[in-house]
Amino acid sequence: MPAFLSPELGLIFWQLVIFLLVLFLLAKFAWKPILLALKEREDSIEGALRMADQAKIEMQQLKAGNEKLLTEARLERDRMMQEATQMANQHREAEKARATAEANNIIQQAREAIQTEKNAALAEVKNTAAKLSLDIAERILRRELTDPAAQTQLVDSYLKDVKLN
């Protein structure tokens, strides 16, 4: 076997001693701080993940709250629109009823005025007819009553009319 391939026993011993010494020193002084740093890092990462999960849950809750508020706002808007429409319909119906009542009142007043005017015109026509009748009767009677035979004939004619009726 070549000489460079087989290490000597002394070299192996010192390498082993140095390795154990380095291992002891690392375990005594470096191992705990390294493990502490790794543990702190692990805890920090876990905390950040928990905070991220908590933030995610809070965001979901906020989103659900926003959706609920949006739904409530939409319902409120729809209710308000329905109320406004209903109020407008009621107002329109009330105005329509008022206008109809006013129109009926005006029509009734017009009918009463027409009836009053008609009655007045009929009374005037009757008065005029009566005056004309009286004038005609007076003229006829004046002419008829001048003759005594015509007077007797007129009285007899009236008596016959009275008896017949």
Backbone as a chain_set.jsonl record, in Angstrom:
{"seq": "MPAFLSPELGLIFWQLVIFLLVLFLLAKFAWKPILLALKEREDSIEGALRMADQAKIEMQQLKAGNEKLLTEARLERDRMMQEATQMANQHREAEKARATAEANNIIQQAREAIQTEKNAALAEVKNTAAKLSLDIAERILRRELTDPAAQTQLVDSYLKDVKLN", "coords": {"N": [[0.817, -1.161, 0.0], [0.493, 2.197, -0.682], [2.318, 4.793, 0.915], [1.241, 7.265, 1.381], [-1.411, 6.779, 1.647], [-2.007, 5.461, 4.017], [-2.598, 6.509, 7.156], [-0.769, 7.478, 10.018], [-0.726, 6.191, 13.352], [-0.408, 8.076, 15.437], [-1.092, 10.471, 14.248], [-3.794, 10.04, 13.772], [-4.662, 9.841, 16.427], [-4.155, 12.488, 17.421], [-5.735, 13.986, 15.749], [-8.2, 13.022, 16.508], [-8.3, 13.915, 19.187], [-8.194, 16.689, 18.847], [-10.524, 17.021, 17.401], [-12.447, 16.2, 19.304], [-11.939, 18.131, 21.276], [-12.648, 20.492, 19.904], [-15.264, 19.877, 19.467], [-16.172, 19.764, 22.12], [-15.711, 22.444, 22.904], [-17.363, 23.788, 21.119], [-19.814, 22.702, 21.907], [-19.905, 23.624, 24.531], [-19.67, 26.471, 24.376], [-20.695, 27.542, 21.862], [-22.779, 26.017, 20.912], [-25.229, 26.267, 22.463], [-25.903, 29.094, 22.169], [-26.302, 29.071, 19.378], [-28.387, 27.199, 19.113], [-30.282, 28.58, 20.667], [-30.611, 30.896, 19.116], [-31.655, 29.721, 16.806], [-33.986, 28.669, 17.942], [-35.256, 31.046, 18.741], [-35.607, 32.2, 16.254], [-37.279, 30.309, 15.083], [-39.481, 30.563, 16.836], [-40.117, 33.21, 16.291], [-40.861, 33.042, 13.607], [-43.054, 31.307, 13.879], [-44.702, 32.958, 15.441], [-45.1, 35.053, 13.646], [-46.493, 33.654, 11.665], [-48.78, 32.914, 13.149], [-49.77, 35.463, 13.669], [-50.266, 36.249, 11.063], [-52.249, 34.393, 10.392], [-54.16, 35.21, 12.275], [-54.606, 37.819, 11.36], [-55.663, 37.195, 8.89], [-58.039, 35.915, 9.646], [-59.277, 38.069, 10.942], [-59.53, 39.785, 8.761], [-61.342, 38.286, 7.237], [-63.516, 38.372, 8.959], [-63.978, 41.135, 8.985], [-64.585, 41.464, 6.302], [-66.93, 39.929, 6.148], [-68.488, 41.424, 7.912], [-68.59, 43.824, 6.497], [-69.984, 42.975, 4.215], [-72.384, 42.294, 5.43], [-73.186, 44.823, 6.363], [-73.417, 46.105, 3.893], [-75.492, 44.623, 2.765], [-77.541, 45.232, 4.588], [-77.679, 47.976, 4.129], [-78.532, 48.005, 1.482], [-81.035, 46.779, 1.78], [-82.266, 48.704, 3.39], [-82.225, 50.875, 1.641], [-83.913, 49.866, -0.377], [-86.268, 49.63, 1.109], [-86.736, 52.301, 1.759], [-87.094, 53.358, -0.801], [-89.397, 51.983, -1.515], [-91.177, 53.013, 0.382], [-91.154, 55.713, -0.398], [-92.245, 55.516, -2.957], [-94.741, 54.498, -2.298], [-95.734, 56.625, -0.77], [-95.781, 58.605, -2.727], [-97.693, 57.513, -4.457], [-99.929, 57.537, -2.757], [-100.161, 60.294, -2.355], [-100.656, 61.121, -4.972], [-103.099, 59.792, -5.422], [-104.659, 61.053, -3.467], [-104.604, 63.704, -4.386], [-105.842, 63.308, -6.822], [-108.369, 62.493, -5.974], [-109.136, 64.814, -4.637], [-109.148, 66.636, -6.761], [-111.132, 65.473, -8.345], [-113.317, 65.71, -6.626], [-113.45, 68.482, -6.467], [-113.973, 69.109, -9.143], [-116.44, 67.837, -9.435], [-117.894, 69.397, -7.647], [-117.773, 71.888, -8.9], [-119.153, 71.233, -11.234], [-121.642, 70.617, -10.117], [-122.324, 73.121, -9.068], [-122.475, 74.529, -11.449], [-124.606, 73.214, -12.651], [-126.629, 73.878, -10.845], [-126.626, 76.64, -11.2], [-127.384, 76.744, -13.88], [-129.905, 75.58, -13.679], [-131.156, 77.484, -12.045], [-131.033, 79.725, -13.741], [-132.556, 78.693, -15.815], [-135.022, 78.334, -14.556], [-135.544, 80.998, -13.953], [-135.703, 82.039, -16.543], [-137.879, 80.58, -17.501], [-139.837, 81.531, -15.764], [-139.854, 84.167, -16.538], [-140.665, 83.877, -19.192], [-143.203, 82.811, -18.724], [-144.352, 84.94, -17.34], [-144.25, 86.886, -19.333], [-145.815, 85.614, -21.247], [-148.184, 85.518, -19.828], [-148.728, 88.251, -19.518], [-148.993, 88.963, -22.206], [-151.164, 87.36, -22.823], [-153.063, 88.474, -21.123], [-153.159, 91.062, -22.181], [-154.1, 90.491, -24.763], [-156.501, 89.263, -24.106], [-157.753, 91.364, -22.813], [-158.022, 93.212, -24.927], [-159.656, 91.728, -26.587], [-161.866, 91.417, -24.979], [-162.654, 94.069, -24.636], [-163.447, 94.736, -27.215], [-165.432, 92.823, -27.599], [-167.163, 93.261, -25.489], [-168.41, 95.622, -26.026], [-170.573, 95.177, -27.573], [-173.844, 94.175, -26.657], [-175.104, 91.714, -27.291], [-172.963, 90.088, -27.976], [-171.771, 89.937, -25.523], [-173.541, 88.409, -24.065], [-173.481, 86.06, -25.47], [-170.771, 85.318, -25.027], [-170.759, 84.914, -22.247], [-172.519, 82.752, -22.086], [-171.05, 80.865, -23.481], [-168.844, 80.552, -21.788], [-170.118, 79.466, -19.618], [-170.984, 77.027, -20.621], [-168.518, 75.824, -21.052], [-167.625, 75.579, -18.439], [-169.452, 73.823, -17.353], [-168.969, 71.564, -18.81], [-166.445, 70.776, -18.105]], "CA": [[0.0, 0.0, 0.0], [1.356, 3.375, -0.716], [2.514, 5.431, 2.208], [0.393, 8.462, 1.573], [-2.762, 6.347, 1.894], [-2.215, 4.955, 5.359], [-2.178, 7.501, 8.146], [-0.119, 6.883, 11.17], [-1.519, 6.118, 14.544], [-0.248, 9.334, 16.167], [-1.86, 11.482, 13.543], [-5.197, 9.743, 14.03], [-4.902, 10.19, 17.819], [-4.233, 13.938, 17.588], [-6.917, 14.462, 15.044], [-9.318, 12.675, 17.354], [-8.248, 14.797, 20.347], [-8.545, 18.032, 18.39], [-11.936, 16.984, 17.057], [-13.201, 16.159, 20.547], [-11.766, 19.433, 21.914], [-13.456, 21.45, 19.145], [-16.644, 19.501, 19.738], [-16.445, 20.191, 23.484], [-15.765, 23.906, 22.92], [-18.577, 24.185, 20.414], [-20.943, 22.328, 22.74], [-19.889, 24.448, 25.728], [-19.824, 27.917, 24.138], [-21.359, 27.955, 20.644], [-23.958, 25.214, 20.626], [-26.395, 26.858, 23.105], [-26.344, 30.311, 21.476], [-26.807, 28.743, 18.039], [-29.71, 26.607, 19.307], [-31.155, 29.67, 21.114], [-30.906, 31.746, 17.959], [-32.557, 28.95, 15.953], [-35.277, 28.608, 18.629], [-35.849, 32.381, 18.62], [-36.013, 32.373, 14.855], [-38.438, 29.442, 14.904], [-40.594, 31.198, 17.552], [-40.468, 34.421, 15.553], [-41.589, 32.618, 12.403], [-44.351, 30.813, 14.338], [-45.483, 34.137, 15.841], [-45.498, 35.761, 12.427], [-47.53, 32.843, 11.023], [-49.987, 33.064, 13.948], [-50.275, 36.814, 13.422], [-50.817, 36.242, 9.704], [-53.529, 33.687, 10.474], [-55.08, 36.087, 13.005], [-54.958, 38.909, 10.445], [-56.531, 36.61, 7.866], [-59.352, 35.732, 10.279], [-59.849, 39.404, 11.135], [-59.932, 40.28, 7.44], [-62.558, 37.578, 6.864], [-64.588, 38.917, 9.794], [-64.266, 42.468, 8.473], [-65.253, 41.302, 5.011], [-68.289, 39.472, 6.436], [-69.173, 42.583, 8.481], [-68.855, 44.761, 5.392], [-71.048, 42.396, 3.397], [-73.615, 42.426, 6.198], [-73.557, 46.245, 6.308], [-73.846, 46.383, 2.532], [-76.816, 44.012, 2.607], [-78.475, 46.043, 5.367], [-77.841, 49.263, 3.436], [-79.372, 47.751, 0.306], [-82.402, 46.569, 2.252], [-82.766, 50.013, 3.846], [-82.473, 51.658, 0.423], [-85.119, 49.326, -1.014], [-87.409, 49.977, 1.949], [-86.966, 53.739, 1.593], [-87.649, 53.552, -2.146], [-90.767, 51.49, -1.477], [-91.951, 54.003, 1.133], [-91.29, 56.918, -1.221], [-93.19, 55.182, -4.024], [-96.061, 54.395, -1.68], [-96.159, 57.975, -0.414], [-96.097, 59.301, -3.981], [-98.974, 56.977, -4.922], [-100.971, 58.058, -1.87], [-100.311, 61.721, -2.651], [-101.294, 61.209, -6.279], [-104.503, 59.402, -5.252], [-105.337, 62.108, -2.702], [-104.771, 64.847, -5.296], [-106.834, 62.909, -7.821], [-109.67, 62.535, -5.309], [-109.447, 66.223, -4.389], [-109.48, 67.249, -8.053], [-112.434, 64.937, -8.752], [-114.334, 66.337, -5.771], [-113.555, 69.892, -6.88], [-114.642, 69.122, -10.45], [-117.858, 67.517, -9.194], [-118.479, 70.57, -6.998], [-117.939, 72.916, -9.946], [-120.228, 70.766, -12.109], [-122.893, 70.781, -9.379], [-122.621, 74.562, -9.031], [-122.891, 74.923, -12.801], [-125.962, 72.688, -12.858], [-127.536, 74.704, -10.053], [-126.734, 77.941, -11.866], [-128.173, 76.542, -15.098], [-131.3, 75.369, -13.255], [-131.664, 78.787, -11.6], [-131.244, 80.537, -14.94], [-133.668, 78.094, -16.561], [-136.248, 78.694, -13.83], [-135.766, 82.435, -14.139], [-136.138, 82.239, -17.933], [-139.248, 80.064, -17.615], [-140.715, 82.469, -15.064], [-139.983, 85.355, -17.387], [-141.501, 83.502, -20.334], [-144.581, 82.7, -18.223], [-144.831, 86.301, -17.084], [-144.456, 87.534, -20.629], [-146.989, 84.974, -21.863], [-149.372, 85.958, -19.074], [-148.98, 89.648, -19.888], [-149.521, 88.968, -23.564], [-152.523, 86.784, -22.766], [-153.937, 89.48, -20.527], [-153.336, 92.143, -23.162], [-154.968, 89.994, -25.845], [-157.847, 89.063, -23.538], [-158.314, 92.69, -22.566], [-158.417, 93.783, -26.214], [-160.809, 90.971, -27.093], [-163.018, 91.745, -24.136], [-163.093, 95.436, -24.953], [-164.159, 94.722, -28.478], [-166.591, 91.965, -27.471], [-168.091, 93.773, -24.495], [-169.097, 96.791, -26.541], [-171.824, 94.693, -28.143], [-174.545, 93.419, -25.616], [-175.386, 90.352, -27.761], [-171.676, 89.381, -27.9], [-171.501, 89.694, -24.113], [-174.392, 87.306, -23.655], [-172.94, 84.866, -26.132], [-169.522, 85.004, -24.344], [-171.095, 84.369, -20.922], [-173.087, 81.427, -22.318], [-169.946, 79.988, -23.897], [-168.06, 80.252, -20.583], [-170.906, 78.589, -18.764], [-170.923, 75.694, -21.227], [-167.173, 75.285, -20.782], [-167.508, 75.238, -17.026], [-170.272, 72.661, -17.115], [-168.354, 70.413, -19.468], [-165.219, 70.374, -17.408]], "C": [[0.873, 1.24, 0.0], [1.309, 4.088, 0.629], [1.587, 6.627, 2.395], [-1.045, 8.081, 1.851], [-2.969, 5.849, 3.322], [-1.706, 5.964, 6.362], [-1.555, 6.782, 9.341], [-1.006, 7.011, 12.386], [-1.467, 7.409, 15.336], [-1.083, 10.434, 15.528], [-3.346, 11.278, 13.8], [-5.551, 10.154, 15.457], [-5.056, 11.687, 17.987], [-5.434, 14.534, 16.833], [-8.176, 14.198, 15.873], [-9.382, 13.592, 18.57], [-8.696, 16.206, 19.934], [-10.04, 18.079, 18.036], [-12.799, 17.012, 18.305], [-13.114, 17.482, 21.287], [-12.623, 20.491, 21.213], [-14.945, 21.167, 19.399], [-17.056, 19.956, 21.137], [-16.597, 21.709, 23.556], [-17.028, 24.411, 22.214], [-19.812, 23.886, 21.262], [-21.041, 23.259, 23.939], [-20.244, 25.897, 25.423], [-20.701, 28.276, 22.935], [-22.695, 27.238, 20.432], [-25.228, 25.838, 21.214], [-26.821, 28.164, 22.432], [-26.908, 30.032, 20.079], [-28.215, 28.157, 18.16], [-30.709, 27.663, 19.783], [-31.569, 30.569, 19.957], [-31.876, 31.036, 17.02], [-33.955, 28.876, 16.578], [-35.992, 29.951, 18.541], [-36.374, 32.621, 17.213], [-37.279, 31.553, 14.577], [-39.661, 30.052, 15.587], [-41.071, 32.453, 16.814], [-41.285, 34.078, 14.309], [-42.976, 32.109, 12.788], [-45.259, 31.973, 14.742], [-45.986, 34.9, 14.618], [-46.596, 34.99, 11.7], [-48.85, 32.938, 11.793], [-50.613, 34.436, 13.719], [-50.896, 36.906, 12.028], [-52.161, 35.528, 9.682], [-54.573, 34.547, 11.167], [-55.536, 37.237, 12.103], [-55.902, 38.405, 9.353], [-57.945, 36.422, 8.417], [-60.037, 37.076, 10.467], [-60.324, 39.989, 9.807], [-61.231, 39.607, 6.98], [-63.753, 38.109, 7.663], [-64.979, 40.311, 9.305], [-65.016, 42.394, 7.145], [-66.698, 40.862, 5.217], [-69.106, 40.625, 7.026], [-69.521, 43.591, 7.405], [-69.986, 44.253, 4.506], [-72.394, 42.537, 4.105], [-74.104, 43.876, 6.162], [-74.079, 46.624, 4.925], [-75.251, 45.826, 2.288], [-77.863, 44.829, 3.356], [-78.731, 47.381, 4.678], [-78.725, 49.09, 2.202], [-80.833, 47.555, 0.709], [-83.029, 47.888, 2.692], [-83.103, 50.897, 2.643], [-83.749, 51.196, -0.262], [-86.367, 49.699, -0.222], [-87.755, 51.454, 1.783], [-87.578, 54.041, 0.225], [-89.111, 53.103, -2.184], [-91.672, 52.477, -0.74], [-92.198, 55.255, 0.294], [-92.301, 56.683, -2.346], [-94.609, 55.126, -3.467], [-96.595, 55.782, -1.321], [-96.55, 58.763, -1.669], [-97.448, 58.825, -4.525], [-100.13, 57.506, -4.072], [-101.236, 59.53, -2.169], [-101.043, 61.905, -3.975], [-102.775, 60.863, -6.166], [-105.28, 60.476, -4.499], [-105.598, 63.322, -3.595], [-105.821, 64.546, -6.356], [-108.232, 62.985, -7.221], [-110.091, 63.982, -5.058], [-109.871, 66.903, -5.683], [-110.845, 66.764, -8.542], [-113.551, 65.586, -7.945], [-114.546, 67.794, -6.182], [-114.285, 70.002, -8.219], [-116.129, 68.823, -10.286], [-118.578, 68.704, -8.556], [-118.743, 71.668, -8.023], [-119.087, 72.529, -10.879], [-121.576, 70.958, -11.425], [-123.296, 72.248, -9.316], [-123.102, 75.047, -10.393], [-124.31, 74.437, -13.076], [-126.983, 73.53, -12.094], [-127.728, 76.07, -10.7], [-127.581, 77.83, -13.122], [-129.648, 76.387, -14.735], [-131.927, 76.689, -12.802], [-131.964, 79.678, -12.791], [-132.428, 80.022, -15.748], [-134.991, 78.466, -15.897], [-136.578, 80.17, -14.012], [-136.285, 82.709, -15.551], [-137.568, 81.753, -18.118], [-140.234, 81.012, -16.93], [-140.925, 83.708, -15.916], [-140.863, 85.067, -18.593], [-142.957, 83.409, -19.903], [-145.165, 84.09, -17.966], [-145.139, 87.024, -18.387], [-145.697, 86.962, -21.312], [-148.27, 85.425, -21.156], [-149.721, 87.383, -19.436], [-149.587, 89.727, -21.279], [-150.955, 88.44, -23.586], [-153.505, 87.791, -22.196], [-154.203, 90.625, -21.506], [-154.305, 91.7, -24.268], [-156.394, 89.852, -25.326], [-158.514, 90.4, -23.306], [-158.799, 93.3, -23.871], [-159.664, 93.08, -26.756], [-162.043, 91.352, -26.294], [-163.523, 93.151, -24.418], [-163.916, 95.442, -26.235], [-165.461, 93.94, -28.332], [-167.649, 92.592, -26.538], [-168.81, 95.044, -24.978], [-170.445, 96.38, -27.132], [-172.521, 93.835, -27.085], [-174.842, 91.991, -26.055], [-174.119, 89.519, -27.675], [-171.364, 89.066, -26.469], [-172.307, 88.487, -23.652], [-173.863, 86.004, -24.242], [-171.65, 84.416, -25.434], [-169.8, 84.376, -22.99], [-171.65, 82.97, -21.096], [-171.991, 80.422, -22.691], [-169.086, 79.604, -22.692], [-168.823, 79.286, -19.684], [-170.908, 77.17, -19.32], [-169.574, 75.031, -20.955], [-167.052, 74.828, -19.339], [-168.282, 73.974, -16.743], [-169.626, 71.415, -17.716], [-167.135, 69.905, -18.72], [-165.592, 69.855, -16.084]], "O": [[1.912, 1.266, 0.66], [0.337, 3.969, 1.375], [1.204, 6.932, 3.524], [-1.839, 8.934, 2.246], [-4.114, 5.841, 3.774], [-0.509, 6.245, 6.412], [-1.822, 5.608, 9.595], [-1.917, 7.838, 12.433], [-2.501, 7.791, 15.883], [-1.707, 11.233, 16.225], [-4.076, 12.244, 14.022], [-6.606, 10.743, 15.69], [-6.002, 12.13, 18.638], [-6.049, 15.496, 17.291], [-9.087, 15.024, 15.934], [-10.479, 14.009, 18.941], [-9.501, 16.828, 20.627], [-10.727, 19.055, 18.335], [-13.776, 17.759, 18.369], [-14.103, 17.924, 21.871], [-13.261, 21.304, 21.883], [-15.76, 22.081, 19.527], [-18.157, 20.472, 21.324], [-17.518, 22.206, 24.203], [-17.672, 25.353, 22.674], [-20.738, 24.694, 21.335], [-22.143, 23.647, 24.328], [-21.044, 26.495, 26.143], [-21.412, 29.278, 23.009], [-23.621, 27.795, 19.843], [-26.23, 25.928, 20.504], [-28.007, 28.33, 22.147], [-27.867, 30.672, 19.649], [-29.124, 28.546, 17.426], [-31.863, 27.651, 19.354], [-32.733, 30.953, 19.837], [-32.806, 31.651, 16.497], [-34.967, 28.997, 15.888], [-37.198, 29.997, 18.296], [-37.455, 33.178, 17.023], [-38.216, 32.025, 13.933], [-40.75, 30.069, 15.013], [-42.27, 32.72, 16.727], [-42.275, 34.742, 14.001], [-43.962, 32.427, 12.123], [-46.448, 31.973, 14.424], [-47.137, 35.333, 14.564], [-47.53, 35.596, 11.175], [-49.916, 33.033, 11.186], [-51.831, 34.559, 13.59], [-51.923, 37.558, 11.837], [-53.104, 35.989, 9.038], [-55.721, 34.621, 10.728], [-56.717, 37.586, 12.086], [-56.826, 39.11, 8.947], [-58.928, 36.731, 7.743], [-61.228, 37.217, 10.19], [-61.385, 40.608, 9.736], [-62.108, 40.256, 6.41], [-64.85, 38.276, 7.129], [-66.164, 40.635, 9.219], [-65.951, 43.155, 6.898], [-67.598, 41.36, 4.541], [-70.277, 40.791, 6.687], [-70.618, 44.149, 7.399], [-70.849, 45.028, 4.094], [-73.409, 42.853, 3.483], [-75.291, 44.129, 5.955], [-75.053, 47.366, 4.797], [-76.091, 46.487, 1.678], [-78.944, 45.09, 2.83], [-79.864, 47.862, 4.648], [-79.57, 49.938, 1.916], [-81.745, 48.085, 0.074], [-84.194, 48.153, 2.397], [-84.129, 51.578, 2.626], [-84.57, 52.013, -0.68], [-87.398, 50.041, -0.801], [-88.927, 51.815, 1.678], [-88.472, 54.879, 0.11], [-89.954, 53.752, -2.802], [-92.791, 52.748, -1.175], [-93.306, 55.791, 0.273], [-93.115, 57.556, -2.646], [-95.552, 55.634, -4.074], [-97.769, 56.076, -1.543], [-97.537, 59.498, -1.665], [-98.251, 59.63, -4.996], [-101.179, 57.878, -4.599], [-102.386, 59.963, -2.229], [-101.939, 62.742, -4.087], [-103.618, 61.551, -6.741], [-106.422, 60.778, -4.846], [-106.685, 63.898, -3.563], [-106.595, 65.422, -6.742], [-109.166, 63.471, -7.858], [-111.255, 64.337, -5.241], [-110.842, 67.659, -5.701], [-111.625, 67.544, -9.088], [-114.59, 65.963, -8.487], [-115.677, 68.277, -6.238], [-115.118, 70.89, -8.405], [-116.974, 69.465, -10.91], [-119.731, 68.986, -8.882], [-119.8, 72.298, -8.016], [-119.892, 73.374, -11.27], [-122.539, 71.402, -12.05], [-124.468, 72.584, -9.488], [-124.016, 75.867, -10.486], [-125.119, 75.157, -13.663], [-128.053, 73.855, -12.61], [-128.84, 76.596, -10.747], [-128.398, 78.705, -13.406], [-130.525, 76.967, -15.375], [-133.077, 76.981, -13.127], [-133.017, 80.311, -12.853], [-133.205, 80.803, -16.297], [-135.949, 78.858, -16.563], [-137.735, 80.544, -14.199], [-137.198, 83.515, -15.735], [-138.374, 82.397, -18.789], [-141.323, 81.268, -17.444], [-142.035, 84.234, -16.006], [-141.697, 85.887, -18.979], [-143.849, 83.867, -20.617], [-146.307, 84.378, -18.321], [-146.166, 87.69, -18.515], [-146.514, 87.692, -21.873], [-149.294, 85.678, -21.79], [-150.893, 87.698, -19.643], [-150.557, 90.449, -21.512], [-151.831, 88.983, -24.259], [-154.618, 87.952, -22.696], [-155.333, 91.094, -21.638], [-155.208, 92.442, -24.653], [-157.358, 90.248, -25.98], [-159.706, 90.558, -23.569], [-159.896, 93.857, -23.911], [-160.579, 93.703, -27.294], [-163.119, 91.579, -26.848], [-164.733, 93.376, -24.431], [-164.961, 96.088, -26.31], [-166.487, 94.344, -28.879], [-168.852, 92.47, -26.766], [-169.765, 95.473, -24.33], [-171.366, 97.194, -27.175], [-171.927, 92.862, -26.621], [-174.827, 91.105, -25.201], [-174.192, 88.34, -27.33], [-170.753, 88.035, -26.19], [-171.795, 87.639, -22.922], [-173.813, 84.977, -23.565], [-171.456, 83.212, -25.264], [-169.145, 83.402, -22.617], [-171.293, 82.074, -20.331], [-172.018, 79.27, -22.257], [-168.647, 78.459, -22.585], [-168.234, 78.398, -19.067], [-170.84, 76.209, -18.554], [-169.499, 73.836, -20.667], [-166.439, 73.797, -19.059], [-167.825, 73.13, -15.972], [-169.743, 70.325, -17.156], [-166.851, 68.707, -18.726], [-164.722, 69.453, -15.311]]}, "num_chains": 1, "name": "protein.A"}
